[in-house]
């Protein structure tokens, strides 16, 4: 009835929503576990055992062809063997 003799068309309403947010605290429990680990590592520890050996050297013979060549090639004359011509030999 707006003068044209037609009924008006009514549309469904359109909504304009204004959202507002308010904070509400909720407790959340988060456990934290601290683990103290002791790792065992094998480390060698050396123990030294001294061994003493007594060696007897028989100087009762003269060396063949090497007379006069003692310790460090210095000869044996007048140096500990009183000129006997012995050679220094180490026996183990």
C-alpha positions, 0 to 999 in steps of 0.5 A, spaced: 500 500 500 504 504 497 500 507 492 501 502 486 496 497 489 502 491 490 504 488 497 511 490 499 516 484 499 519 483 506 526 481 506 529 477 512 533 481 516 541 482 515 545 482 522 551 486 523 555 482 529 560 486 533 564 481 537 567 483 544 572 479 547 573 479 555 579 475 558 578 469 563 584 466 566 584 458 566 589 455 570 593 450 566 599 446 569 605 444 565 609 439 569 617 440 568 621 434 570 629 435 571 633 429 570 640 429 573 644 423 569 650 421 571 654 417 565 659 413 567 665 413 562 671 408 563 678 411 563 684 407 564 688 408 570 695 405 569 699 402 575 707 401 573 710 395 577 718 396 577 722 390 576 729 389 577 733 384 574 740 382 576 744 380 570 751 377 571 756 378 565 762 373 564 768 377 562 772 371 562 774 371 555 777 376 550 773 378 544 775 376 537 777 381 532 774 387 536 779 388 541 780 396 543 773 397 541 770 398 548 764 402 550 762 408 544 768 406 540 773 409 545 777 403 547 778 399 553 785 401 555 786 405 561 778 406 562 776 401 567 779 394 565 786 396 566 788 395 559 785 388 558 782 389 551 775 387 553 769 389 549 763 392 553 757 387 551 750 387 554 747 381 555 739 381 557 
